Amino acid sequence: MTDMDRLAGWIPLFLSMRDAKAQVDWGYMGAERFTEPFCHDTLARLAARPFNQLLRQQSSLDLLLERASSHPGLPLQGMVFHLSRCGSTLVAQWLSALTDSVVLSEPEAVDSLLQWPAPAAGAETIRALLAALGQPRRVGDRRLFLKTDCWHTAHIDRLLAAYPDTPWIFLYRDPLEVLVSHQRMPGWHLVPGSMKVHGLHPPDELMSQPLGHGAWVLSVILEQARHAMQHHGNGLLINYDELPEALENRLAAHFGIDLARQDVDSLRALTGRSAKRAYMVFQPDGADKRATADSAVLEMVERWLIEPYQSLEEIRKEKGSA
């Protein structure tokens, strides 16, 4: 049995560097689907199974590259970049509910790969990894979508260069609301220094200011999105305030989704629930976040975020009226 045959039904759980050599850890997934809000939840469950703990397979990066030739995976039909806390999980869950799609929502292996320098993490490796992760999960699966972590927008040029013809969106929100959300429940990028592995080096003054560090990271994300809209084709800006209607009237057409072939009623029902907690009804919270913003948040928004946010709004409105 060849290595290619032996990996049928297996998927990269994570990537690592050992003794300066890239390694892929594979786990058996079979025909299971990514249905949870984040790939990490699915892959962590797979990794914890006794079978995968006892019989996990390991390979070099070369095998991942070779496998992409014989198992190219589904065509990547859209990429979702985002600012954070702005509805990206809803977008991923909506795409996952399509009858013919596989959605990779913030896969950890992609995060690891983007931390590596070229040539190990070049366009060919990116495509090989998504091919291995994006195999058909059902007989009718026809396309793949990728939702990145918010800080992966720092690598947007690399990802778009790997898939120059693939449509992409950048989803964002009033940064005041985003920062208040992180003040209440801090995200990973609020940890000072956490983004250095992704090439983001904040001013020294922010290394003791978690919320300020987070505001600076968010400003870089907005700036990178603006740069991408100006220098790459196939991009679409969607403001959180446009959801959920924009899923049908803007995103579907941009990603080439024929809604006539889908159960639109089920898709609309999904948008009325919390994306991360499906048992809860969605409750708008923008007004509450704006009302409770303290002076520190207001100052950080004014210093780091308002200018790039307003620039994106100008681009979105200009393209919308074109």
C-alpha positions as CSV (number, residue, x, y, z in Angstrom):
1,M,0.0,0.0,0.0
2,T,1.4,3.4,-1.0
3,D,1.7,6.4,1.3
4,M,-1.1,8.1,-0.7
5,D,-3.5,5.1,-0.2
6,R,-2.6,4.9,3.5
7,L,-3.7,8.5,4.0
8,A,-7.2,8.1,2.5
9,G,-9.6,9.5,5.0
10,W,-6.8,11.2,7.0
11,I,-6.5,14.9,7.6
12,P,-3.7,17.2,8.9
13,L,-4.4,17.8,12.6
14,F,-1.5,20.2,13.0
15,L,1.9,21.2,11.7
16,S,5.1,21.5,13.8
17,M,8.8,22.2,13.4
18,R,11.0,19.5,15.0
19,D,14.7,19.8,14.7
20,A,14.2,22.5,12.1
21,K,12.2,20.2,10.0
22,A,8.5,20.7,9.1
23,Q,6.3,17.8,10.2
24,V,2.6,17.0,9.6
25,D,0.5,15.1,12.1
26,W,-2.4,13.3,10.5
27,G,-5.6,12.0,12.2
28,Y,-8.3,9.9,10.8
29,M,-11.5,11.8,10.0
30,G,-13.2,9.5,7.5
31,A,-16.4,11.1,6.1
32,E,-17.1,13.3,9.1
33,R,-17.8,17.0,8.4
34,F,-16.7,20.3,9.8
35,T,-20.0,21.5,11.4
36,E,-18.8,23.2,14.5
37,P,-18.1,26.9,14.5
38,F,-14.3,26.4,14.5
39,C,-12.1,23.7,12.9
40,H,-10.2,23.5,16.2
41,D,-13.2,22.0,18.0
42,T,-13.6,19.3,15.4
43,L,-9.9,18.5,15.1
44,A,-9.4,18.5,18.9
45,R,-12.2,16.0,19.2
46,L,-10.6,13.8,16.5
47,A,-7.2,14.0,18.1
48,A,-8.6,12.9,21.5
49,R,-10.0,9.7,20.1
50,P,-8.1,6.6,21.2
51,F,-7.5,5.5,17.6
52,N,-5.8,8.7,16.7
53,Q,-3.8,8.8,19.9
54,L,-2.5,5.3,19.3
55,L,-2.2,5.3,15.5
56,R,-1.6,9.0,14.6
57,Q,0.5,9.2,11.4
58,Q,3.3,11.6,10.9
59,S,5.0,12.7,7.7
60,S,7.3,15.3,6.2
61,L,6.0,18.3,4.4
62,D,7.1,16.6,1.2
63,L,4.3,14.1,1.5
64,L,1.8,16.8,1.9
65,L,3.0,18.4,-1.3
66,E,3.0,15.1,-3.2
67,R,-0.5,14.3,-2.0
68,A,-1.9,17.5,-3.4
69,S,-1.1,16.3,-6.9
70,S,-3.1,13.1,-6.6
71,H,-5.8,14.5,-4.2
72,P,-6.2,18.2,-5.1
73,G,-9.3,18.7,-2.9
74,L,-12.2,20.9,-3.6
75,P,-11.7,24.2,-5.5
76,L,-11.4,27.2,-3.2
77,Q,-14.4,29.4,-4.1
78,G,-14.1,32.1,-1.4
79,M,-12.0,33.4,1.4
80,V,-13.3,35.3,4.4
81,F,-11.0,37.8,6.2
82,H,-12.3,39.8,9.1
83,L,-11.6,42.3,11.9
84,S,-12.8,40.2,14.8
85,R,-16.1,40.1,16.7
86,C,-17.9,41.2,13.5
87,G,-20.1,38.3,12.4
88,S,-17.5,36.1,10.6
89,T,-18.6,33.0,12.5
90,L,-22.1,33.6,11.2
91,V,-20.8,33.9,7.7
92,A,-18.9,30.6,8.1
93,Q,-21.9,28.8,9.6
94,W,-24.1,30.1,6.7
95,L,-21.6,28.8,4.1
96,S,-21.3,25.5,6.0
97,A,-25.1,25.1,5.8
98,L,-25.0,25.1,2.0
99,T,-25.7,21.6,0.6
100,D,-22.5,21.4,-1.5
101,S,-19.8,23.1,0.5
102,V,-16.9,22.4,2.9
103,V,-15.9,25.3,5.2
104,L,-12.6,25.6,7.0
105,S,-13.1,28.0,9.9
106,E,-9.8,29.2,11.3
107,P,-7.9,25.9,11.0
108,E,-4.9,25.8,13.4
109,A,-2.6,24.3,10.8
110,V,-3.1,27.3,8.6
111,D,-2.1,29.5,11.5
112,S,1.1,27.5,12.0
113,L,2.0,27.6,8.4
114,L,1.6,31.3,8.1
115,Q,4.1,31.7,11.0
116,W,6.8,29.9,8.9
117,P,9.1,31.8,6.5
118,A,9.4,31.0,2.8
119,P,10.1,28.7,1.1
120,A,8.5,26.3,3.6
121,A,5.4,28.4,3.7
122,G,5.2,29.5,0.1
123,A,2.1,29.4,-2.2
124,E,2.6,25.8,-3.1
125,T,2.6,24.7,0.5
126,I,-0.5,26.8,1.3
127,R,-2.4,25.2,-1.6
128,A,-1.2,21.7,-0.6
129,L,-2.4,22.2,3.0
130,L,-5.8,23.5,1.9
131,A,-6.1,20.6,-0.5
132,A,-5.5,18.1,2.3
133,L,-8.0,19.9,4.7
134,G,-10.5,20.6,1.9
135,Q,-11.3,17.1,0.7
136,P,-14.9,16.4,-0.1
137,R,-16.8,15.3,3.0
138,R,-20.0,14.3,1.2
139,V,-20.8,12.9,-2.3
140,G,-22.3,16.2,-3.4
141,D,-19.6,18.5,-2.1
142,R,-18.3,20.8,-4.9
143,R,-16.5,23.7,-3.3
144,L,-14.4,24.9,-0.4
145,F,-14.4,28.1,1.6
146,L,-11.8,29.3,4.1
147,K,-12.4,31.6,7.0
148,T,-9.2,32.9,8.5
149,D,-8.3,34.1,11.9
150,C,-8.5,37.9,12.1
151,W,-4.8,38.4,12.4
152,H,-4.2,36.3,9.2
153,T,-5.2,39.5,7.4
154,A,-1.5,40.4,8.1
155,H,-0.8,37.7,5.6
156,I,-3.5,38.6,3.1
157,D,-1.0,39.3,0.3
158,R,0.4,35.7,0.6
159,L,-3.0,34.1,0.7
160,L,-4.3,36.1,-2.2
161,A,-1.1,35.4,-4.2
162,A,-1.7,31.7,-3.7
163,Y,-5.2,32.0,-5.0
164,P,-5.2,35.0,-7.3
165,D,-8.5,34.2,-9.0
166,T,-10.5,33.4,-5.9
167,P,-13.1,35.9,-4.6
168,W,-12.6,37.2,-1.1
169,I,-14.3,39.4,1.4
170,F,-13.3,41.5,4.4
171,L,-15.9,41.7,7.1
172,Y,-15.6,44.5,9.7
173,R,-17.5,46.5,12.2
174,D,-17.5,49.8,14.1
175,P,-14.1,49.5,15.9
176,L,-15.6,51.0,19.1
177,E,-18.0,48.0,19.3
178,V,-15.2,45.6,18.5
179,L,-12.9,47.0,21.2
180,V,-15.6,47.0,23.9
181,S,-16.2,43.3,23.0
182,H,-12.5,42.5,23.6
183,Q,-12.5,44.6,26.8
184,R,-15.3,42.3,28.1
185,M,-13.9,39.1,26.8
186,P,-10.2,39.5,25.6
187,G,-9.1,37.8,22.4
188,W,-5.7,36.2,21.9
189,H,-4.3,39.3,20.1
190,L,-4.7,41.3,23.2
191,V,-1.8,39.4,24.8
192,P,1.2,41.7,24.4
193,G,3.7,40.2,22.0
194,S,1.4,37.4,20.9
195,M,1.4,38.6,17.3
196,K,5.2,38.8,16.8
197,V,5.1,35.3,15.4
198,H,2.9,36.8,12.6
199,G,5.3,39.6,12.0
200,L,3.5,42.2,14.0
201,H,5.7,44.2,16.3
202,P,3.7,46.9,18.3
203,P,5.3,50.0,19.9
204,D,7.1,49.2,23.1
205,E,4.7,51.3,25.1
206,L,1.9,48.8,24.3
207,M,3.7,45.8,25.7
208,S,2.2,46.5,29.1
209,Q,-1.2,47.6,27.8
210,P,-3.3,44.6,26.6
211,L,-6.2,46.6,25.4
212,G,-3.9,49.1,23.7
213,H,-2.0,46.2,22.1
214,G,-5.3,44.8,20.8
215,A,-6.3,48.2,19.4
216,W,-3.0,48.5,17.5
217,V,-3.3,45.0,16.1
218,L,-6.8,45.8,14.9
219,S,-5.5,48.9,13.3
220,V,-3.0,46.8,11.3
221,I,-5.8,44.5,10.2
222,L,-7.8,47.4,8.9
223,E,-4.8,48.9,7.1
224,Q,-4.0,45.5,5.5
225,A,-7.6,45.2,4.3
226,R,-7.4,48.7,2.8
227,H,-4.1,47.8,1.1
228,A,-5.6,44.6,-0.3
229,M,-8.7,46.4,-1.7
230,Q,-6.4,48.8,-3.5
231,H,-4.0,46.3,-4.9
232,H,-5.9,43.0,-5.4
233,G,-8.9,42.2,-7.4
234,N,-11.9,40.0,-6.4
235,G,-12.4,41.8,-3.0
236,L,-15.7,42.8,-1.4
237,L,-16.1,44.8,1.8
238,I,-19.1,44.0,4.1
239,N,-19.9,45.9,7.2
240,Y,-21.4,44.1,10.2
241,D,-24.4,46.5,9.9
242,E,-25.3,44.9,6.5
243,L,-25.7,41.4,8.0
244,P,-27.6,39.2,7.6
245,E,-29.2,40.6,4.5
246,A,-25.8,40.9,2.8
247,L,-25.3,37.2,2.9
248,E,-28.1,36.8,0.2
249,N,-27.9,40.1,-1.6
250,R,-24.1,40.6,-1.8
251,L,-22.0,37.7,-0.6
252,A,-23.8,34.9,-2.5
253,A,-23.3,36.6,-5.9
254,H,-19.7,37.5,-5.1
255,F,-18.9,33.9,-4.2
256,G,-20.9,32.5,-7.1
257,I,-23.6,30.8,-5.0
258,D,-26.8,30.0,-6.7
259,L,-29.4,30.3,-4.0
260,A,-32.1,28.8,-6.2
261,R,-30.3,25.5,-5.5
262,Q,-30.3,26.0,-1.7
263,D,-32.9,25.8,1.1
264,V,-33.1,29.5,1.6
265,D,-35.6,29.2,4.5
266,S,-33.2,27.1,6.5
267,L,-30.4,29.5,5.7
268,R,-32.5,32.4,7.0
269,A,-33.5,30.5,10.1
270,L,-29.8,30.0,10.9
271,T,-29.1,33.8,10.8
272,G,-31.7,34.3,13.6
273,R,-29.6,32.2,16.1
274,S,-26.3,33.0,17.8
275,A,-23.5,31.8,15.5
276,K,-21.4,30.5,18.4
277,R,-24.3,29.2,20.5
278,A,-27.0,27.9,18.2
279,Y,-29.4,27.3,21.1
280,M,-29.6,31.1,21.7
281,V,-31.5,33.7,19.8
282,F,-29.3,36.4,18.2
283,Q,-29.6,39.7,20.1
284,P,-28.1,42.9,18.6
285,D,-25.7,44.5,21.0
286,G,-24.1,47.4,19.1
287,A,-26.0,50.1,20.9
288,D,-25.1,48.6,24.3
289,K,-21.4,48.4,23.4
290,R,-21.4,52.1,22.3
291,A,-23.2,53.2,25.4
292,T,-20.8,51.5,27.8
293,A,-17.5,52.5,26.1
294,D,-15.2,54.1,28.6
295,S,-12.8,57.0,28.0
296,A,-9.8,54.6,27.6
297,V,-11.6,52.8,24.7
298,L,-12.7,56.0,23.1
299,E,-9.1,57.3,23.2
300,M,-7.7,54.1,21.7
301,V,-10.3,54.1,18.9
302,E,-9.5,57.7,18.1
303,R,-5.7,57.1,18.1
304,W,-5.5,53.8,16.2
305,L,-8.8,52.8,14.6
306,I,-11.1,55.5,13.4
307,E,-9.0,56.7,10.4
308,P,-8.5,53.2,8.7
309,Y,-12.1,52.3,9.5
310,Q,-13.5,55.4,7.8
311,S,-11.2,54.8,4.8
312,L,-12.7,51.3,4.4
313,E,-16.2,52.8,4.7
314,E,-15.4,55.2,1.9
315,I,-14.1,52.4,-0.3
316,R,-17.2,50.3,0.4
317,K,-19.6,53.0,-0.4
318,E,-17.7,54.1,-3.5
319,K,-17.7,50.5,-4.9
320,G,-21.3,50.1,-3.9
321,S,-22.3,53.1,-6.0
322,A,-20.1,52.2,-8.9
